[in-house]
């Protein structure tokens, strides 16, 4: 977890050449710079007032956090810039810096008048060598080119821009496109020139010594000397209202007529659509690293064009390649000419637009043989059409479980439902994290192992919507669709919504598989059931869809599309009444690609969109069916997002619809559905499901909706699992003497005799100088304090501890007494106090015996009888009983293994043993818990905790709390917390000591003294992280007087002592 405040915050400043300019009032041509003096950090910023998120997950259509690469400009209006610095390793970050800017549009009339009034003042403050060339005043201009950002046009054509402005290293206006970036990763400005350095320090510009890379070098070679030549200003429109470049619909053919830029746009959009629809090709493109272009060739092949490009590969990835011998194939049969195009796809992901810089002039291309051309043509003609099949879309939230073990899962499911009560969390963890194929294997293996039907066992041990989801999860995808269709038809009434959704959204392959399996399961045909429960045009439409014979091709016949669009218009809007049969015939029998063309062509005849026309010309279930087909064709994830909206919106929840969409799409495209839902509803799907459901039903749905990245993280409760501290790594073998991260350090220029004299003087005569005692004993480590104690006896013949107790009182006196003991002596003293007299302080026994190393425990056991004349084990046994006594006796032996080796297989066995001893057993085998936690090394126990969380979906602390109680529970929890993180354990102990009414001073004294030279720095950080509070502030609030002063002196950081 990142810790704010560990780095200095970055600064935000406006780079204005005017000395009279306000720090917060700037114009649209003023650059804003972010700076930090710390090396090896990155700066992230936002301009919309949101908190910059260095680990922001990209979501469709919206990016709020930007990586700072150079100075940038802001759009007009009131802007809030927030910035944060993060180390390159991602472990530390700064606090957030916020600055507000009032940005004036320098092209507005009001701004021009203000500029004229201040012109003389600005000119007087410029040195002669910095005075920019005079420009003639021109009228405000407007830009109509939607492909370029307002800022870019302003930078190129700004009449007030001077010759010094061209040196800026810019990131471009945040409201518009990003400036070009060269191959060295640095920004280049609008003119393509590298920045320079201003002499008077008014503006911080780019370092001219940077390597600007290939792109900048080529641009500089072709660049004329820098001049502010007037450029005809284009008109400016509100480019924020224009469509994103990648969201445009490509035309059937490029414009030609010498307009090469429009032609490139057409090529880019068609390539984007083509690659986006090919999962395999998209995967290949996503992982390849393309360098600069080395060669491009365009060849007219008669019936088509062929473009061959060659891109450089990065060093280290270059391999040898031998041209394969061309395979001769018979010439393809001639087909009648068709107007073929790649259809636009509205189901596209939002990709940030990129500025396209023309490549350098390529060298003359090598001659290409005709055989190679023929093989390229054959490869293109043999390409498999892009056809939607559920199995090829792998963008679901539920992925196969990596460590799947069918026998183990069956055993855990049986144990979860066996006996009294049911462990619903175990059911959720297993069935909510296994793919459909894995769940079917569990269902079948469960029958083989126990001779029982898993469906029946779940039905008998669960109820309501939770039971329905679990039973449906045991079906395969096709089998589940069959059961949903049967449920929609069976009994009184028909669930037309379910019929429409399934038949309109499934592929031909899936629908044919549904028909075959439906007849096997229910001994009747799907078509016969549909005919018996529907009527009219809806029946005709559903029967047509149920055949699974819709064309699957990406070829588009433009002439047919025009005819179909005209037919639909004449059958609907143009006609009095509606000929529904035409709508059914065309919409249900065209391929998706052809139907897209029909919908586009419909706009040539009507001002309405095809969906609006369907709504106005049809009604009821027929209308919903036609709309479903069109919406699935246009945006399949968007269609299911709409279905979820209907299921969750309003009073009550349609659980059948919710279950069907979540279960059937969680392994197909649920990631895209969640994005579409958030765009549609302005809230996440998880939050809506969480607010509309409850109990175990909510848990299983949330588990299915969980992102794959979250499934790869460690399982269990984050409250117990997330104990990592920045800059601190839990030692594999814990020893007190090897950890030197305490607040107390040895004092420099130490003189024991001088300190002894000062202490005697502070306590001699009337009154006591408590401040001197605090200054000395609160700033000496244990070894130095013991030397002072000896010098006090040798030099003055007096007992320092006796003098301190006689001259002070209360908690201040107790704290001083403990400071004069060595660590082992202090632990023995605290253990004796815990068992002394009536009652026993079990928490002290647990804290010391569970947190000390083997070496320290053996020293305690050896020292205790010398001080108190009785073995520690005998005292502990006389004051405790049962499993708790056995746990403490086991711990005080100091025989836990100290090794860094981890046996993963043994960890899995021990994790299963914990399950068998606890939640899988009627009652709890506490003895098994004792053996495991007292006879495993720290690294081995961490591996056991990890495997336990994988098996159960819960942290081991949760199971211990549910299966044990009293002092035994506290003891085992203390061991677990110390193994996970000792600083977090002691932070929790300190919080308990000060929380609520009263303060437990003995715990406070013990932890602060014993950890002051070991890990008190990390304990303070853990206290802040866990409770969002400062330890010093809590101590100050809960204590008073000299006692408080001495505690705060011990808690002081080493840097403050110097």
N, C-alpha and C positions, 0 to 999 in steps of 0.2 A: 504494500500500500504506500503510495506517495505521501510524503510529509511536507505540508506547506511550511514556508518560513525558513527552510534550510538554505536557500539561495537568495541573494539580493534581488529585489524586484527590478524588472527592466524599466527604462524610462521611455516616455512617449513625448515627442516634441515635434512641432511644426517647423519645417525648413523654409522660412520666409526670408527673402533678401531685404525686406523693409524693416528698418530699425523701429519704426513706429507701429508695426503690426501688433495686434493683440495676440496673446498666447492661445486664446480659445476661439477667436474670430478669424477665420481664414476663408479663402475662396477655393473654387473647384480646381484651380491650377497650382495650389500649394501642396507640396509633398509632406507626408507625415513619416517620421522616422522612429523606429524602435531600437534601443541600444541596451547593451549590458557589457560590463567589463570582465565578466567571468568567462574564461575559455571553455571550450567543449560543451556548449549549451545550445539549445534551439529555442527560438521564441515563437509562440503560437498566439494568435490574436483573433478577435472578433470585432465586428463593426456594428452589430445590431443589439448590443447591450447584453447578450447572453454570455455565460461564463465560458472562456476558451477551454476546450476539452482536447488535450493532446492525443487521447486514445479514442477519438470520435469514430463510431462505426458509420460508414457511408450509407445514407438512406436516399432512396430515389427522390430526386428533384430538390434536395435541400442540403447545403453544406454551410455551416455557420462558423467553423473554425478553420483558420488558414495558417500555413507555415510561413513565417516571415523570411523573405529572401532579399528584399530591398525596399527602398522608400516607395510609398504608394499615395494615391490621391483619393479623396472622398467625394461622393455625390452631394448635391445641395441639400440643405436641411440640418436639423439638429442630430448630430452623430455621437454615439457613445463607443469609444474604442477601449477594449479591455485586452491586456496582454499578460502573458505568464511565461517564465523561463523554466525550461526543463533540461536536465542533463541528458547527454546523448545516450547514456545507458538506461534512462527512464526511471532512475531510482530516487531522484530528488527534484523538487520543484520549488518555485518561489511563491510568494503571495501575489495576488492579482493586482495589477496596476490599472486604474481607470482614469480616463480623461474624456471630457466632453468638448465637442467642437461645434460652433455655429458656422456652417459652411454656406457661403453666399455663392449664388450662381453668377459668375463674372460676366455672363452674356445677357443678364437681365438689364432692363433700363435703369432700375434703381441702383444697381451696382456700378454701372458705367458712370453715372453722375457722381457717385462717391469717389470713384477712381480719379475723375477729373479734378475734384476738389483737393485730393491729397497728392496729386502728381508732383507738384513743385516741392513738397516736403520730402517725398521719396527720392527725388532726383538729387536734392541737396545732401542726402546722406550716403550717396554712392561715391566711392573714390573714382578718379578719372579713368583708371585702367579697368574699372568694373562697370562703367556706364554702358548699358546695352544700346545697340543701334536703334535709332528712332524708327517707329513704324507709323504708317498712316492709320487713322481711325477708320474702322469699317463697321457696317451695320451687323447686328447679331445674325448669325447664320443658322440654318436648320439642316439636319442630316436625315436623309430618307433611306440610307443604306442600313438595313437591319442586321447585316452580318458583322458589323463592327461596333464596338462599344462607344458610347458618347465620349468617354475619356480619351480613347485612342484618337478620335477625330479632332478633339480639342487640342491634344498634344501636337498633332501634325499641322493643324491649320490655325492655331491660336495666334492672333495678331499681336497680343501683348507678351508673347513668349520671347525671351531674349536669348542671346547666344550662350549665356552661361547655363541656361536651363538644360541644354542638351547633354550636360555631363552627368545628369542624375542617373543613379542605378535604380530603376523604377520597378515596382511590382504591378503597376497599373491601378486604375480605379477599381475598388472592390465591387462597385455596382456593375461593372462591365467585364469585358474579357481580360484574361491574364496576358501580360506582355510576353513576347517570345523568349524562350530560354535556350541557351546554346548548349553544346555538348559537355561543357565543363560544369554545368549545373548552375551557372550564374545568370542573373537577369540582364537583358539588354534593353536599351530604351527604344523609343519609337523610331528614332533615326538609325538605329542599328549601330551606334558608335559607343565605344567604352567611355565610362565616366572619368572625370578628372578631379583634382582637389582644389577647392577654393583657398585662397591664400589667407583670408582674414578669419576663418573659422566660423563664419556666419552659418554655413551650411555644411553638413557632412555628406560627402559624395563618395562614389565607389572608388575602390583602390585600382589605380590604372595599371598596376603591375600584375593584376590577375590574369590567369590564362583564360581567354575568352572562347577558345575552342574553334572548331572548324567553321561553324555557321558565321560567327562574327568576323573571322578572317576573310571569308569570301565576301561578306557584305562590305567590309572596309576597302577591299580591292576595287569595288565598283562604286564607291561612294565619292561624290563630288565634295569639294571643300564646303565646310559648314556655313550655310547662308540662310538667313530668314527670308526666303523668297515668298511672296504672297501667293497663296494657293486659292483657287476658286472655292469658296466655302459651300459645302453641300448643306441641305436643309436638315435640321435636327427634328426628329420625332421622338416620342417616348418609347425608347427601345425596350423598356421593361415590359411593355405590352406585347412585344413580338414573341413568336414561338422560339423555343430553343432550336439550335441548328439541327440536332439529331432527332428532333420531333417533327421535322418537316416531312411532307409527303413527296417523294420523288415523282417527277413527271414520267410519262411513258418513254420519252426520248429527250436527250439533252437538246439545248437550243441551237448549238452549232453557230453558224454565221460569224465565225472568228472569235466568239466569246469563250476563251479557254477557261476562264475562272468559273463560269457557270457549268461548263462541262466537267471540271474537276469536282464541283459540288455534287453533281449528279452521280459521278463515279463513287465518291465517298459514301453517299447515302445508300446506294445500292450494295456496295461492299459491306457496309455496316449491317443492313437488313439480312443479307445472305449469311454472314458469319454468325449473327445473333441467333438465327434459326437452326444452325447446325451445331448441336452440343459437342460433337467430337471435334469439329473444326474450331469452335469457340475455345475449347479446352487447350488445343494446340497453340492457338494464337496467344492465349493468356500467359503461357509459360515461356514462350520464346522471347529472346532479347534481340531486337532489330537495331542495327547500327545505321549509319548514313547510307543513302542510296548511291550505288556505284554505276548503275546502268539501267536505262529504261528504253523499251522499244515498242512501237505501235505498228501492227501489221494488219492490213485490210485483207481478210481471208474470203472475200466474196460475200458470203451470207452472214458473216459476223466479223467483229474486230478481235484481235488477240493482243493483249498487253503483257509483255514480259518485263519484270523488274528484278533487279538483283540488289540485295541489301547486305551490308558487311556484318559479320558475326563478331562478338566480343572476343578479345584475346583469351586463350585458355579453353574456349569452346569450339575452336576450329578443328575439324576432322577431315580425313580424306574421303573423297566421293568418286565413285566410278559410274559413268553414265550407263544405265541398263540398256541392253539391246532391245530395240523396239519390237513389240509383238504385233505381227501382221494379223489383221482381222478382216473379214469380208466387209466390203463397203456397206454402210447402212442403207436400208430401203428408203427410197424417196418418199417424202410426205408432202401433201399439199401445203403451200406456204401459209403460215399463220403469223399474226402479229403477237409476238411473244415478248413478255417483259417479266421482271421480278416484281412481285406485288409488294407494296409497302406493308409494313407490319406495325400495327398499333400496340402490339404487346412487347414493346421494347423497353429496355432498361434505360434510365436516364444517365447519360455519360457527360461529364463536363466538356464543354466545347473547347477545342484546341485551336490556337492560331496556327495557320498553315503557312510556313515559309517556303517559297519556291526553292527547290534543290539547286545546287550548283550545276553548271553546264556539264553534262556527262561526257565521257570520252566516246569516240566513235564505237558503236556496238559491234561486237564480233558477228560474223555471218552465222546465221542459224539455218540448219539443214531442214529440208522439207520433211524428212522423216520425223524429226523432233516436233514439227508443227502438227503432223498427222497424229502423233501419239498424244499430244496435248488435246487435240480435238476429240480423239476417241475417249480420253479420260473424262472430258467434260460431258460427252453424250452418254457415257455409262454411269454417271454419278447417280446414286440413289436419291429419289425425290425426298424433300424434307416433309415427312409425314408425321403427324402427332401420334405418338404411342406413349402410354403412361410410363412404361418401363424405361424409356430413354430420357425422361425428365427427372433428374436427380437433384432437386433443390428443395427437399423437404426438411422439416425440423427433426424428424425421427430417422436415425441412421442405425445400421446394424451394430449391436453391442460387440466391442472388440474382444472381450474375454468371455465369450459366450460358452457356457457349460450346461448342456441341457439336463443332465442328471442332477446337478447341484440345484438348478432352478426348480426342478420338479420336487426335490426334497424340501426346499425352503417353502414352496407353495403349500405342500401338504402340511408342514409344521405350522404354517400361518393359519390354517383353517382347522387344525386338529384340536380336539378338546374344547374346553369352555372358552368362549370369546374368539375373536378373529383379529389377526394383525393386519389391518387394512393398509398400513404403511408398507408392509412387505409386498402385498399384492400390487400396490401402485408402483413401487420401485422396480419390480421385475417386469410386469406387463407394460408399464409405461416407458421402458427403456430397451425393449426388444423389437426388432423389425417384424413385419408380418410373417416372413418366412421362418424366423426364429420362434415366433409364438405358435405357429402351426406345429413345429417340431416339439415344442413343450407339450402341447395338447395331446399329440400322439404318444409321446414317451410317457406321459403321466398315466395313460391308460395301460401301457405295458408294465410299468413299475408297480402300480398299486391296484390295478384291476378296477379302477374307478373312472367315471367320466368327469373331466375337469369342469365342463359346462354345468353339470348337476351340482358339483361341490360348490362352485361359485354361486350358483342360484340359491343353494341352501344356506350359505353363510353371508350373503350380501342382499341388499334390497334396493328398490328405487332406481334412480338414474345411474347411480354408481354401479349397481349390478348389471344394468343394461350395457353400459360401456364396456365393462370387463368381458361380458359374454360375446359382444360384437368384436372385441379385439382378438378373440380366438379364431375368427374366420379369416381365410385368405381374401384378397381384394375382390376377386370375381365372386366368391361365395358370399361375401358380405353384400355386394350389389344385388345378388339373387334374393337374399333374405329381405333386403329393404324393398325391392320391387314386390315381393310376395306380401309383405306387411302392408304396402300401399294399396294393394288390390283386395286383400282378404277382408271379409266381414262387411258390415254395413258401412256404406260410404266408401269413397275412393280418395286417396291422398294424391291428387293430381300433381302437386308440387314436387313430390318425390319422383314420380314417373318422368316428369318433364326434365328435372335436373339431371337424372342419371342418363336418360336416353339422348339428351342434347349435348352432354359434355364428354361422353366416353368415346374412345376411338373405335373404328370398325372392328379391329382385332378384339377389343374388350367386349363389344356388344355381341359378336358371334360366340365368344367364349361364354358369355352370360346365357345366351339361348341354349347352348348345349348343356350347361350345368343345371340350369333352371328345370329342364325336363327330367334330368336324373334325380334332382332333389325332391321335386314335388309331383312327378309323374303327370305332367301337363305342360303344354307349350306356353311360352310367354305371350305369343301373338294371340292365342285363343283367350287368355285371361284379359288382355287389353281390349279385345273386341267385345268381350262380355261386360266390361265395366265402364266403357266410354262410348261416345256416339258422335255423329256428325263429322265436321272437318277435323276436330281434335283427334278422333279415332283414326282417321286417314293419316294424319301427320305422325302420330305415335307409331302406328304400324309401319309406316315408311322408315322412320328412324330405327325401329327395332330390327329391321333387316340387316343393318350394318353394311349397306351397299353404297353409301355416299361416295362420290369420286374422291380419291386421295391423290392429288397432283398439284404441282405448283405452276403448271402452265395456265395461262389466261388467254382466252379468246375475247379480244376487245369488241369485236362486232357482236358476238353473242351477248356480251355484258350490256352493250347499248340496247339491244333488242329486249333483253330481260327487264332492264330498268324501265323502258318505255311500256312494256306489258304491265308491269306493276303499277305504273302511274295511271294507265288507262283503266286498269281493273279496280283502282281505288279512288284517288282524288278526282280524276277526270270524270268518273262515272257516278251517276245517281245510284246510291247503294254500292255494295262492295262485292266483287267476285272473289270470295275467300279461296276458292280452289286454285286460282292462279298464284296467290301468295304461298299456299302450301306446296304446290308443284315446284315453283322456282326455288324457294328458300330451303326446302327439305331435300332437294336433289342436286344441288350445286356443291362443288368442292369449296373449301374455305377460301382458297385463293381466288376462285372465280366469283364467289359471293362477295368478297371484298371489292372486286372490280364492279360488280353490279351496284353495290351500295354507293360507290363513288360516282358511277354514271347516273344514278338516280338524281343527284344534284343538278344534272343538266336539264331536267324536266320540272323539278319542283324546288321551291324554296325550303321545304322541310327536309330534315334528315330522315333516313329510312325508318329509324325507330319512332320518330314522331308520327310518321305516316302510318305505321302499324298500330300505334296507340289510337289514332283517330279513326282508322278504317275497320279495326277488329275489336273484339272485346272478350272478356272472360278468360277461360283457360287457353283458348286458341291464341289470344293476344300474348299471354305469358309464354306460351310455347315458342311462338315466332320470335319474340324478343330474346328468349333464352338462346336460341340458335345464333342470332345475330351478335349478341353480347359475348358468347363463347368464342365466336369467330374473331371478334375484334380484340378481346382481352379476357382470356380464360381466368387468370387470377382475379381480375376485377369483377368478373361475374360471381365468383364464389365469395368475394368480399361483400357484394350486394346481398347474397343469400344469408351471410352471417349477420349483416345489418338487420335484415328482416327478422331473423330468429331472436335477436337480442333487444330490438327496439320496442319501446312501449311497455305497457303493463304485462307482466308475465314473460316467460321465455319459452320458445319453441325448442324443447330439448331434443326432439327427434331430428330436426333440421341441423341443430348445433352439433349433435353427435355425428351425424352423417358426414358433414363437411370436414370436421376435424379428423375423424378416423380415416376417411377415404383419401384425404389430401395431405396428411401429415408426412407421408413418404414421397410425395410427388412434387408439389409446388407450394407448400405452406409458407415458406419464407416470403415468396412474392405476394401471397394472399395477405399476409400480415402487413406488408408495406402498403399494398393497395387499401387495406382497411384503415390504416392510420391516416393515409391521404384523404380518404373519404370521410372519416368520422372525427378527425383531429384528436384522436386518442388511440392508444395501443389496444390491440385485440386482447392481450392478457389482462389489462386493467378492466376492460368491459366484462370479460368472462368472470374475473374475480369478484366484481361487484354484483353480478347476476346469479351466481351459484354459491354453494356452500358445502362444508364438510368434505368427505372423501371424494364426492363427485367433482368438486372444484379441484382437488389435488390431482386426480387422474387427468383432467383436461389440461391443467397447467403443465403437467409433466409431458404430455404429448406436444404442447406448443413450445416447449423449451428449445432454444436455439442449439444447434450441434456444438458450438463453441462452449456453451455452458455444460453440456454433457461431458466434454473432455476434461473439465476442471475436476478437482477433487470433490467427491460426493460428501454428503453430510451437511450439518448445520454450520453456516458461515460464522455464527456466534462463537462456536468452539474451534472451528478449523482455521480461521483467519487470525493468526497470532504473530505473523511475521512483522519484524520491526525494521525500518530502513537502516542499513549500515550494520545490522547485527545478525550474526549467524549462530544458531544454537550449536555448541560444541558437540562433536561426536562422542567424546569421552569427557565427562564433566569432572573438573578438579578445581577447587576454590583458588589454589595458588597460581594457576595458569591464566586466570581471567583478571585482567587489570583494567577495568572500565568503571572504577568507582569514582565517587566525588572527592574522597579524601586521599591526598597524596602526601608524601614525605615533605616536611617543611625544609626549605633551604636555610643554610647558615644555622643549623640546629645546634644548641648547646644545652645539654640536660641540666648542668649545674646552674646556669643562668635562669632557666625556666623554673627550677626548684626554688631559687631565691625569690623570684617574682611571685610565685604562688604563696610562699610563706609570708611575704610582705602583704599580699592581698587579704590574708586571713588573720594577720596579727593585730592585736589591740581591739578597740571597739569598732564594731561594724565590719563588713566584708565587702571587698571590691569584686562583685560578681562579674563585672565586665572583663576584668583581667583574666579571671578563671576561664571565661568563655573564649576569649581571644587565644589563650594558650592551648587548652585541652580540645577546643573545637577546631584546631588547625594542625594537630599532630597525629600521625598515623599510629597504629597499635604499638609497633616496635618503639617509637619515640616516647609514647606515653609510659610504657613500661620502664624505659630508661630514666624518665623523670621520677617515677615512683621509687626506683632504686637510689637515685642520687639524693632524693629528699630524705630517705632513711639513712644513707651513709653520711651525708653532709650535716644534717640537722638532727639526726637521731629521733625522728618522728615518723609516724605512720601517716602517709598522705591520705589514704582512704578514710582513716579515722578522723583526721582533721577536716576533710571535706564534708563528712556526714555531720560533724558537730557544728560546722559553720553554715550549713545550708539545710533546706528542709523540702518536704513534699516531693513532687515529681522531678524537680530540678536536682535534688539530692540523689534520688534513685538513678537518674540518668548518668550523673557523674560517677556513681559507684560502679555501674556497668561499664563505663568507658575505661576504667582502670583494670579491667580483666582482659586476659588474652582470649582469642576466639573459642578455643576448646573449653576453657574454664567457664566462659560465659554460657555456652550451650549446656554444660553440666549444671550450672546454677539455675538456668531456666527450666530444665527438665526436673530438677529437684523441687522447684517451686510449684510445678504442675502437679506433682503427686503428693505434695506435702499437705498435711492437715485433712480436714473434712472436704470431701469432694475432689474431683480431678479435672484439671484443665486439659481436656482431650485435644483441643485445637492446637495447643502448644506442642504436645507430643507428636501430633500428625505433621505439623509444619517442619519441625526439626528433623525427624526421622525420615520423612519423605523427600526432603530437599537437599540433604547433605551427601557428599561423595562417600564412597566406600572407605577411603583413607581417613576422612574426618570421623565417620561413625566408629571405626575401630579405635581411634584416639579417644573419643568420648567414652566408649565402653571401658577402656583402660584407666582413664583419669577419674571417672565417677566414684569408684570405691575408695580411691586414695583421699578424695575430698569428703566423702560422706559415710565411709565405712560400711557400705552395703552395695552389692551389685545392682546395676541399673535394671537388668532383666527381672530381678526379684521385686524391685519396686514397681515396675510396670505391670507385672503379673498380678500383684496384690491389689492394684487399683483398676484393673480392666477385666473383661471376661469375653468368652465366646470367640466368634470369628474375628472380632476387632482385636482381641488380645493376640491371636495367632498372627494377624497381619503385622502388628507392631513388633512382635518378637522376631518375625522373619526379616523385617527391615533393619533392625538394629544389629543383625549379624554382619552387615556390610559385605554380602557375598553376591550381589547382583553382578552378572557378567559385564565387563568393561571392554568392549570390542567394537570396531567399526564395521564388521562383516554383517551382512543381512542375508538371511535365507528366505527368499520369497515364498517358496513352496511351504516351508514351515509356518510362515506368517499366515498363509491362506488356511492351513489346518487349524492354527490357533484361533483365527477369526471365526471359523465354523464352530470350533469348540465353545467359544463365547456365546454364539447363538444357541447352541445346544444346551448350555448351562443356564441360559437366561430365558429369552423370550420364547424359545421353542420347547421349554420344559414347564410342566405344571409345578410351580414353585421354582426356587432358584438354588443352584449348586454353588454356594458361596465359597466352598473350599477350592473349586476350580478357578474362581476369580483370584483367590489369594496366590495360588501357584503361578498363574500367568503373570500377574503384575509384580511379583517379587522375584521372579526367576528369569527375566528377559532383560537384555541390554536396552538402553535408550533407543538406538537406531532400529533394533528389532521390534520394539514396541510401536514405534512410529509406523513401521511397515504393517504391523497387525492392525493398527487403527485405520490405515488406508484401505486395506483389504476388507475390513469390517464395514466401512462406509460403502464400498462398492457392492457388497453382498446385500446390505439392508437399506441403503439410501439414508441411513441415519448415522450420526456421530456416536462413538462409543460412550461418551458422557451421557447421552440421552438414555441409552440402555441401562447403564449403571444406576441412573436416578430412578428408572422405572422398576428395576429388579432388586435393588438393595435399599436399605434405609439406615437412619441413625448414624452412629460414629463410623461404622464400616463403610457406608457410602461416602462420608466425608474423607476417609483415609484413601480410598481408591481414587476418588476424584482428584485429590491432591497429587497422587502419583502421576495421573494422566496429565494434569496441567503442568507439572514440573517437567515431564518428558517433552511436552509440546513446546513450552517456553517458560523458563524459570522467572524471567523478568515479569511476564504477564501474571504468573501465579502470585508473586509477591505484591504486584500492583493491586490485584484483587483482594489480597489479605489486608493491605493498608486501607483500601476503600471500605471494607467491612468494619475495620477498627474505628473509623471516623464517621460512618454513616449512622443516621438516626440519632436518638437522644443519648447523650453521653459519649465518651471516647474511651476506648480500651488502651490506656497508656502503655501497659506492659507489652502488647503486640507492637505498638508504634515504636517504643524504645528498642525492642529486640531486632526488628527488621532494619531500622535505620542504622543501628550500630553494626550489626553483623554483615550488612551488604554495602556499607559505605566504602569499603576498599575492594569490592568485587564487581558489582554490576548495578550500583545505584543510579548511574547515568541512564542505563537502559530501563530500569524500573520507572524512573520519572517519565521517560518517553512513552512507555507502555501505559502508564496511568493517564497520560494526556490522550493517547490514541483510543483507549478503551472507554474512557468516561468523559472525554472532552473537557477535562479540568486540569489545572496545574496542581501538582502535589504540594508545592510550597504554599500556594494560596489556601488550600484546604487545611494544611497544618497550622498556618497562621490563624485561621478562623476558629479552629478547634482547641487551641492552646493559648497560654498567656504568660506574661512575665518573663523571668530569666529562663524558664523551661522552654518557652517558645524561641527565645533568642538562640539558645544552644542548639536546638533542633534545626533551625534555619541555617546556622553556621555549618553544621555537618552536611546539610543538603546543598550547600553552595557549590557551584561548578568549579572545577580546578582553575579555569581561566579567570574567574572572579577572585580567587585567592591571591593571584599574582598582582 
